[in-house]
């Protein structure tokens, strides 16, 4: 997500991502990222909880409206 996000942003394409490891995301400095505290391998959180997972995805997509990046938003 990191390097690819930078290339896409330079091409005028807004990107966002979900981060499980904040330290890595801080190093990469993607245009926009949603940091979550879920266990590794579960970027959307609780398995089999579609309403919760939709909220996570919506939170990440809402970052597309932000232009003050690079930014890391806490979920």
N, CA, C and O atoms as a GROMACS GRO file, in nm:
protein
  300
    1UNK      N    1   0.082  -0.119   0.000
    1UNK     CA    2   0.000   0.000   0.000
    1UNK      C    3   0.086   0.124   0.000
    1UNK      O    4   0.053   0.220  -0.070
    2UNK      N    5   0.193   0.127   0.074
    2UNK     CA    6   0.273   0.247   0.092
    2UNK      C    7   0.328   0.305  -0.036
    2UNK      O    8   0.284   0.412  -0.078
    3UNK      N    9   0.421   0.238  -0.099
    3UNK     CA   10   0.485   0.291  -0.219
    3UNK      C   11   0.384   0.305  -0.332
    3UNK      O   12   0.384   0.405  -0.403
    4UNK      N   13   0.299   0.208  -0.348
    4UNK     CA   14   0.198   0.214  -0.453
    4UNK      C   15   0.107   0.334  -0.432
    4UNK      O   16   0.072   0.402  -0.528
    5UNK      N   17   0.068   0.360  -0.308
    5UNK     CA   18  -0.017   0.475  -0.278
    5UNK      C   19   0.048   0.605  -0.320
    5UNK      O   20  -0.020   0.695  -0.370
    6UNK      N   21   0.179   0.617  -0.300
    6UNK     CA   22   0.251   0.738  -0.340
    6UNK      C   23   0.250   0.754  -0.492
    6UNK      O   24   0.229   0.865  -0.541
    7UNK      N   25   0.272   0.646  -0.566
    7UNK     CA   26   0.270   0.654  -0.712
    7UNK      C   27   0.132   0.691  -0.764
    7UNK      O   28   0.119   0.774  -0.853
    8UNK      N   29   0.030   0.629  -0.708
    8UNK     CA   30  -0.107   0.659  -0.752
    8UNK      C   31  -0.144   0.804  -0.718
    8UNK      O   32  -0.210   0.871  -0.797
    9UNK      N   33  -0.102   0.851  -0.600
    9UNK     CA   34  -0.132   0.989  -0.562
    9UNK      C   35  -0.066   1.088  -0.658
    9UNK      O   36  -0.127   1.188  -0.695
   10UNK      N   37   0.056   1.059  -0.699
   10UNK     CA   38   0.124   1.147  -0.796
   10UNK      C   39   0.051   1.150  -0.929
   10UNK      O   40   0.057   1.249  -1.002
   11UNK      N   41  -0.019   1.042  -0.960
   11UNK     CA   42  -0.097   1.034  -1.084
   11UNK      C   43  -0.236   1.095  -1.066
   11UNK      O   44  -0.317   1.092  -1.159
   12UNK      N   45  -0.265   1.149  -0.948
   12UNK     CA   46  -0.394   1.212  -0.923
   12UNK      C   47  -0.502   1.118  -0.875
   12UNK      O   48  -0.620   1.156  -0.873
   13UNK      N   49  -0.465   0.998  -0.836
   13UNK     CA   50  -0.562   0.900  -0.787
   13UNK      C   51  -0.553   0.894  -0.635
   13UNK      O   52  -0.447   0.860  -0.581
   14UNK      N   53  -0.661   0.926  -0.567
   14UNK     CA   54  -0.663   0.923  -0.421
   14UNK      C   55  -0.659   0.779  -0.372
   14UNK      O   56  -0.724   0.691  -0.428
   15UNK      N   57  -0.581   0.755  -0.266
   15UNK     CA   58  -0.570   0.621  -0.209
   15UNK      C   59  -0.591   0.626  -0.059
   15UNK      O   60  -0.573   0.730   0.005
   16UNK      N   61  -0.629   0.513  -0.005
   16UNK     CA   62  -0.640   0.496   0.139
   16UNK      C   63  -0.608   0.350   0.170
   16UNK      O   64  -0.614   0.264   0.081
   17UNK      N   65  -0.574   0.324   0.292
   17UNK     CA   66  -0.542   0.187   0.330
   17UNK      C   67  -0.575   0.162   0.476
   17UNK      O   68  -0.610   0.252   0.550
   18UNK      N   69  -0.562   0.036   0.513
   18UNK     CA   70  -0.584  -0.004   0.652
   18UNK      C   71  -0.452  -0.057   0.704
   18UNK      O   72  -0.390  -0.144   0.642
   19UNK      N   73  -0.409  -0.007   0.817
   19UNK     CA   74  -0.281  -0.043   0.875
   19UNK      C   75  -0.299  -0.123   1.003
   19UNK      O   76  -0.376  -0.086   1.091
   20UNK      N   77  -0.225  -0.232   1.012
   20UNK     CA   78  -0.225  -0.313   1.134
   20UNK      C   79  -0.103  -0.286   1.220
   20UNK      O   80  -0.103  -0.316   1.340
   21UNK      N   81   0.002  -0.229   1.160
   21UNK     CA   82   0.127  -0.202   1.232
   21UNK      C   83   0.159  -0.054   1.217
   21UNK      O   84   0.213  -0.011   1.116
   22UNK      N   85   0.125   0.023   1.319
   22UNK     CA   86   0.139   0.168   1.312
   22UNK      C   87   0.283   0.212   1.282
   22UNK      O   88   0.304   0.304   1.203
   23UNK      N   89   0.381   0.147   1.344
   23UNK     CA   90   0.521   0.187   1.326
   23UNK      C   91   0.561   0.178   1.179
   23UNK      O   92   0.633   0.265   1.129
   24UNK      N   93   0.518   0.074   1.110
   24UNK     CA   94   0.550   0.060   0.968
   24UNK      C   95   0.481   0.171   0.888
   24UNK      O   96   0.542   0.229   0.797
   25UNK      N   97   0.358   0.198   0.920
   25UNK     CA   98   0.282   0.302   0.849
   25UNK      C   99   0.345   0.439   0.871
   25UNK      O  100   0.350   0.520   0.778
   26UNK      N  101   0.391   0.466   0.991
   26UNK     CA  102   0.457   0.594   1.018
   26UNK      C  103   0.585   0.607   0.936
   26UNK      O  104   0.620   0.717   0.894
   27UNK      N  105   0.655   0.497   0.914
   27UNK     CA  106   0.777   0.500   0.833
   27UNK      C  107   0.745   0.522   0.685
   27UNK      O  108   0.812   0.600   0.618
   28UNK      N  109   0.644   0.453   0.636
   28UNK     CA  110   0.607   0.459   0.495
   28UNK      C  111   0.540   0.592   0.459
   28UNK      O  112   0.558   0.642   0.349
   29UNK      N  113   0.464   0.648   0.552
   29UNK     CA  114   0.392   0.774   0.534
   29UNK      C  115   0.303   0.772   0.408
   29UNK      O  116   0.323   0.852   0.316
   30UNK      N  117   0.204   0.682   0.405
   30UNK     CA  118   0.114   0.679   0.290
   30UNK      C  119   0.026   0.804   0.288
   30UNK      O  120   0.014   0.872   0.390
   31UNK      N  121  -0.034   0.835   0.174
   31UNK     CA  122  -0.120   0.953   0.166
   31UNK      C  123  -0.230   0.952   0.273
   31UNK      O  124  -0.257   1.055   0.335
   32UNK      N  125  -0.294   0.837   0.294
   32UNK     CA  126  -0.400   0.823   0.394
   32UNK      C  127  -0.401   0.680   0.443
   32UNK      O  128  -0.389   0.586   0.364
   33UNK      N  129  -0.415   0.662   0.573
   33UNK     CA  130  -0.424   0.527   0.628
   33UNK      C  131  -0.511   0.528   0.753
   33UNK      O  132  -0.508   0.622   0.832
   34UNK      N  133  -0.586   0.422   0.769
   34UNK     CA  134  -0.665   0.401   0.890
   34UNK      C  135  -0.592   0.296   0.972
   34UNK      O  136  -0.572   0.184   0.927
   35UNK      N  137  -0.550   0.334   1.093
   35UNK     CA  138  -0.480   0.240   1.180
   35UNK      C  139  -0.582   0.171   1.269
   35UNK      O  140  -0.664   0.235   1.335
   36UNK      N  141  -0.575   0.037   1.270
   36UNK     CA  142  -0.666  -0.043   1.350
   36UNK      C  143  -0.586  -0.127   1.450
   36UNK      O  144  -0.469  -0.157   1.425
   37UNK      N  145  -0.648  -0.162   1.560
   37UNK     CA  146  -0.579  -0.238   1.664
   37UNK      C  147  -0.620  -0.385   1.664
   37UNK      O  148  -0.614  -0.452   1.768
   38UNK      N  149  -0.661  -0.436   1.550
   38UNK     CA  150  -0.703  -0.575   1.541
   38UNK      C  151  -0.581  -0.665   1.527
   38UNK      O  152  -0.472  -0.619   1.493
   39UNK      N  153  -0.600  -0.794   1.554
   39UNK     CA  154  -0.487  -0.886   1.544
   39UNK      C  155  -0.443  -0.900   1.398
   39UNK      O  156  -0.523  -0.884   1.306
   40UNK      N  157  -0.316  -0.931   1.381
   40UNK     CA  158  -0.260  -0.946   1.247
   40UNK      C  159  -0.341  -1.048   1.167
   40UNK      O  160  -0.380  -1.152   1.218
   41UNK      N  161  -0.364  -1.015   1.042
   41UNK     CA  162  -0.442  -1.102   0.955
   41UNK      C  163  -0.590  -1.072   0.955
   41UNK      O  164  -0.666  -1.132   0.880
   42UNK      N  165  -0.632  -0.977   1.040
   42UNK     CA  166  -0.775  -0.942   1.047
   42UNK      C  167  -0.792  -0.790   1.035
   42UNK      O  168  -0.834  -0.725   1.131
   43UNK      N  169  -0.761  -0.735   0.919
   43UNK     CA  170  -0.766  -0.589   0.904
   43UNK      C  171  -0.905  -0.530   0.917
   43UNK      O  172  -0.920  -0.410   0.939
   44UNK      N  173  -1.008  -0.612   0.905
   44UNK     CA  174  -1.144  -0.561   0.918
   44UNK      C  175  -1.204  -0.594   1.054
   44UNK      O  176  -1.320  -0.562   1.080
   45UNK      N  177  -1.126  -0.656   1.140
   45UNK     CA  178  -1.172  -0.682   1.276
   45UNK      C  179  -1.241  -0.815   1.293
   45UNK      O  180  -1.194  -0.918   1.246
   46UNK      N  181  -1.351  -0.810   1.360
   46UNK     CA  182  -1.423  -0.928   1.405
   46UNK      C  183  -1.470  -1.014   1.287
   46UNK      O  184  -1.543  -0.965   1.201
   47UNK      N  185  -1.429  -1.142   1.282
   47UNK     CA  186  -1.477  -1.230   1.176
   47UNK      C  187  -1.628  -1.248   1.182
   47UNK      O  188  -1.687  -1.251   1.290
   48UNK      N  189  -1.690  -1.261   1.067
   48UNK     CA  190  -1.833  -1.289   1.055
   48UNK      C  191  -1.921  -1.180   1.116
   48UNK      O  192  -2.035  -1.207   1.156
   49UNK      N  193  -1.870  -1.058   1.124
   49UNK     CA  194  -1.950  -0.945   1.173
   49UNK      C  195  -1.953  -0.838   1.064
   49UNK      O  196  -1.883  -0.737   1.070
   50UNK      N  197  -2.036  -0.864   0.962
   50UNK     CA  198  -2.041  -0.776   0.845
   50UNK      C  199  -2.071  -0.631   0.880
   50UNK      O  200  -2.008  -0.543   0.822
   51UNK      N  201  -2.164  -0.600   0.971
   51UNK     CA  202  -2.189  -0.459   1.003
   51UNK      C  203  -2.064  -0.390   1.060
   51UNK      O  204  -2.036  -0.275   1.026
   52UNK      N  205  -1.990  -0.458   1.145
   52UNK     CA  206  -1.868  -0.401   1.201
   52UNK      C  207  -1.764  -0.380   1.090
   52UNK      O  208  -1.700  -0.275   1.083
   53UNK      N  209  -1.747  -0.480   1.005
   53UNK     CA  210  -1.650  -0.472   0.897
   53UNK      C  211  -1.684  -0.359   0.800
   53UNK      O  212  -1.594  -0.292   0.750
   54UNK      N  213  -1.814  -0.338   0.773
   54UNK     CA  214  -1.855  -0.226   0.687
   54UNK      C  215  -1.815  -0.093   0.750
   54UNK      O  216  -1.773  -0.001   0.679
   55UNK      N  217  -1.829  -0.082   0.882
   55UNK     CA  218  -1.790   0.042   0.950
   55UNK      C  219  -1.640   0.068   0.935
   55UNK      O  220  -1.597   0.182   0.917
   56UNK      N  221  -1.560  -0.038   0.942
   56UNK     CA  222  -1.415  -0.023   0.926
   56UNK      C  223  -1.384   0.024   0.783
   56UNK      O  224  -1.309   0.119   0.763
   57UNK      N  225  -1.443  -0.042   0.684
   57UNK     CA  226  -1.420  -0.005   0.544
   57UNK      C  227  -1.469   0.138   0.519
   57UNK      O  228  -1.401   0.215   0.451
   58UNK      N  229  -1.585   0.175   0.573
   58UNK     CA  230  -1.636   0.311   0.556
   58UNK      C  231  -1.541   0.412   0.618
   58UNK      O  232  -1.518   0.518   0.560
   59UNK      N  233  -1.485   0.381   0.734
   59UNK     CA  234  -1.389   0.472   0.798
   59UNK      C  235  -1.268   0.493   0.709
   59UNK      O  236  -1.218   0.605   0.696
   60UNK      N  237  -1.220   0.386   0.647
   60UNK     CA  238  -1.105   0.398   0.556
   60UNK      C  239  -1.142   0.479   0.432
   60UNK      O  240  -1.066   0.565   0.389
   61UNK      N  241  -1.259   0.452   0.376
   61UNK     CA  242  -1.301   0.525   0.256
   61UNK      C  243  -1.330   0.672   0.285
   61UNK      O  244  -1.308   0.757   0.199
   62UNK      N  245  -1.378   0.702   0.405
   62UNK     CA  246  -1.403   0.842   0.442
   62UNK      C  247  -1.276   0.925   0.437
   62UNK      O  248  -1.281   1.047   0.419
   63UNK      N  249  -1.161   0.860   0.454
   63UNK     CA  250  -1.034   0.933   0.450
   63UNK      C  251  -1.004   0.988   0.311
   63UNK      O  252  -0.923   1.080   0.297
   64UNK      N  253  -1.069   0.935   0.208
   64UNK     CA  254  -1.046   0.984   0.072
   64UNK      C  255  -1.084   1.131   0.058
   64UNK      O  256  -1.033   1.199  -0.031
   65UNK      N  257  -1.172   1.180   0.143
   65UNK     CA  258  -1.213   1.320   0.138
   65UNK      C  259  -1.107   1.412   0.198
   65UNK      O  260  -1.112   1.534   0.179
   66UNK      N  261  -1.012   1.356   0.270
   66UNK     CA  262  -0.909   1.436   0.337
   66UNK      C  263  -0.797   1.470   0.240
   66UNK      O  264  -0.754   1.385   0.161
   67UNK      N  265  -0.750   1.592   0.246
   67UNK     CA  266  -0.640   1.636   0.160
   67UNK      C  267  -0.520   1.682   0.241
   67UNK      O  268  -0.426   1.738   0.185
   68UNK      N  269  -0.523   1.659   0.371
   68UNK     CA  270  -0.417   1.707   0.459
   68UNK      C  271  -0.312   1.601   0.489
   68UNK      O  272  -0.248   1.606   0.594
   69UNK      N  273  -0.294   1.505   0.398
   69UNK     CA  274  -0.201   1.396   0.422
   69UNK      C  275  -0.057   1.434   0.396
   69UNK      O  276  -0.029   1.545   0.351
   70UNK      N  277   0.033   1.344   0.424
   70UNK     CA  278   0.004   1.209   0.467
   70UNK      C  279  -0.056   1.206   0.607
   70UNK      O  280  -0.019   1.286   0.694
   71UNK      N  281  -0.149   1.114   0.629
   71UNK     CA  282  -0.214   1.107   0.758
   71UNK      C  283  -0.242   0.964   0.799
   71UNK      O  284  -0.263   0.876   0.715
   72UNK      N  285  -0.242   0.944   0.929
   72UNK     CA  286  -0.282   0.816   0.988
   72UNK      C  287  -0.395   0.847   1.085
   72UNK      O  288  -0.375   0.916   1.185
   73UNK      N  289  -0.513   0.796   1.056
   73UNK     CA  290  -0.628   0.816   1.144
   73UNK      C  291  -0.645   0.691   1.230
   73UNK      O  292  -0.633   0.579   1.182
   74UNK      N  293  -0.673   0.712   1.356
   74UNK     CA  294  -0.698   0.599   1.447
   74UNK      C  295  -0.842   0.554   1.436
   74UNK      O  296  -0.934   0.636   1.431
   75UNK      N  297  -0.861   0.422   1.432
   75UNK     CA  298  -0.999   0.370   1.430
   75UNK      C  299  -1.045   0.351   1.572
   75UNK      O  300  -1.158   0.309   1.594
   0.00000   0.00000   0.00000
